[in-house]
Amino acid sequence: MATDANLNYTVPGLDEGTARTIIDILQGRLHALNDLQLTLKHVHWNVVGPHFIAVHEMIDPQVDEVRAMADATAERIATLGGAPWGTPGALVEARTWNDYDIGRAPTQEHLAALDVVYQGMVTSHRDGITALEELDPVTQDMLIGQADKLELFHWFVRAHLEDQGGRLRTGELTDKRND
């Protein structure tokens, strides 16, 4: 969707075909980031239980950071000459992962589901980083910085899920955040 029209320009040093490939990668990341920020806010509103306040307050800074990542990603698409698509319909149409389906629920249930969401996000961001290796180090650097923060947030979630033996209590949940 982001590359339907001809590019009127791109950054110096990139040809149009390369720019289109980068834009497509970034559009997938933008959809995933927009989905993540909405999912995190949903968890923030719906988490309950004995550890409510810790999780509730842990999530809001993540929402803010992920929103900033989405904004930077959309602006990079525009810098490359593309048109970022951030509408709910475009996100739902392009989504290849399952929707978050937990409503009001205890902290551990939400955190186990978020562990799976972050697994998908980190994996797909790393896939984007690999794909950008030969295409554009500037865009790759942006995704590397985002992956660093996503991995940190994932650790925050996992710290709540570890038992005394260091095992995660995520269960058999799976999700895929690939574009």
C-alpha positions in Angstrom: 0.0 0.0 0.0 2.8 2.4 0.8 4.4 2.0 -2.6 1.3 2.0 -4.9 2.3 5.3 -6.6 5.5 6.3 -8.2 8.0 7.9 -5.9 8.6 11.5 -6.8 11.9 11.4 -5.0 14.0 9.5 -2.5 17.1 10.2 -0.5 20.4 10.8 -2.4 22.3 7.6 -3.0 19.3 5.3 -3.2 17.6 4.2 -6.4 13.8 4.0 -6.5 13.7 0.2 -6.4 15.8 0.1 -3.3 13.7 2.8 -1.7 10.5 0.9 -2.4 12.0 -2.2 -0.8 13.0 -0.2 2.3 9.6 1.5 2.4 7.8 -1.9 2.3 9.9 -3.2 5.2 9.2 -0.1 7.2 5.5 -0.2 6.5 5.4 -3.6 8.0 7.2 -2.3 11.1 4.8 0.6 11.2 1.8 -1.6 11.3 3.4 -3.8 14.0 4.4 -0.8 16.1 0.9 0.8 15.8 -0.7 -2.5 16.8 1.8 -2.8 19.8 1.0 0.6 21.1 -2.7 0.0 21.0 -2.2 -3.5 22.6 -0.1 -2.0 25.4 -2.7 0.7 26.2 -5.4 -2.0 26.2 -3.4 -4.0 28.7 -2.8 -0.8 30.8 -6.6 -0.3 31.0 -7.6 -4.0 31.6 -5.0 -5.4 33.9 -6.2 -6.4 37.4 -5.0 -8.2 40.5 -2.4 -8.0 43.2 0.3 -6.6 41.0 -2.0 -4.2 39.2 -0.2 -0.9 40.0 3.2 -2.2 39.1 2.1 -3.5 35.7 -0.2 -0.6 35.1 2.6 1.9 35.7 5.2 -0.1 33.8 3.1 -0.2 30.6 2.6 3.6 30.1 6.2 4.5 29.4 6.3 1.6 26.9 3.3 3.0 25.2 5.0 6.4 24.9 8.2 4.9 23.5 6.5 2.7 21.0 4.4 5.7 19.8 7.7 7.5 19.3 9.1 4.5 17.3 6.0 4.5 15.1 6.3 8.2 14.5 10.0 7.8 13.6 9.2 4.9 11.3 6.4 6.8 9.5 8.7 9.8 9.1 11.5 7.6 7.6 9.0 6.3 5.1 8.1 9.9 4.1 11.8 10.8 4.0 12.4 8.0 1.5 9.6 9.4 -0.7 6.8 7.0 0.4 3.5 7.6 2.0 3.1 5.9 5.4 -0.2 4.2 6.0 -1.3 4.4 9.6 -5.0 3.9 9.4 -6.7 1.1 11.4 -8.1 -0.4 8.2 -4.7 -0.6 6.6 -3.2 -2.2 9.7 -6.0 -4.8 10.0 -5.7 -5.6 6.3 -2.0 -6.1 6.4 -1.8 -7.8 9.8 -0.4 -11.4 9.7 -0.6 -12.0 13.4 -3.6 -12.7 15.7 -5.4 -9.9 17.4 -4.8 -9.6 21.2 -7.8 -11.3 22.6 -7.6 -10.8 26.4 -9.9 -8.4 28.1 -10.0 -7.6 31.8 -7.7 -10.2 33.3 -5.1 -10.8 36.0 -1.6 -9.3 35.6 0.1 -12.7 35.0 -2.3 -13.6 32.1 -1.7 -10.2 30.4 2.1 -10.5 31.0 2.2 -14.0 29.5 0.4 -12.8 26.4 2.7 -9.7 26.2 5.7 -12.0 26.4 4.5 -13.6 23.2 3.7 -10.3 21.6 7.2 -9.0 22.3 8.7 -12.2 21.0 7.1 -11.6 17.7 8.0 -7.9 17.7 11.6 -8.4 18.5 11.9 -11.3 16.0 10.3 -9.3 13.1 12.4 -6.2 14.0 15.5 -8.3 13.8 14.3 -9.7 10.5 14.0 -6.1 9.2 17.5 -5.3 10.5 18.9 -8.3 8.6 17.0 -7.3 5.4 18.3 -3.8 5.6 22.0 -4.8 6.0 22.9 -4.3 2.4 20.1 -1.8 1.5 20.4 1.2 3.9 22.5 1.5 7.0 20.6 4.6 8.1 17.3 2.9 8.2 18.9 -0.2 9.7 20.4 1.9 12.5 16.9 3.2 13.3 15.5 -0.3 13.6 18.5 -1.4 15.7 17.8 1.4 18.2 14.1 0.4 18.3 15.0 -3.2 18.8 17.2 -2.3 21.7 14.2 -0.7 23.5 11.8 -3.4 22.5 14.2 -6.0 23.9 14.4 -4.0 27.2 10.6 -3.8 27.5 10.4 -7.5 26.8 12.8 -8.2 29.6 10.6 -6.0 31.9 7.7 -8.2 31.1 9.6 -11.4 31.4 11.0 -10.4 34.8 7.4 -10.7 36.1 7.0 -14.1 34.6 10.2 -15.8 35.8 9.9 -18.3 38.6 12.7 -18.8 41.2 14.4 -21.3 38.8 14.6 -18.7 36.0 11.9 -20.5 33.9 9.2 -18.4 32.2 5.6 -19.0 32.9 4.3 -18.1 29.5 2.7 -21.4 28.6 2.1 -22.5 25.1 1.0 -19.1 23.7 2.3 -18.2 20.3 2.1 -15.2 18.0 3.9 -14.0 14.9 4.5 -10.3 14.3 6.1 -10.6 10.9 5.2 -8.3 8.1 
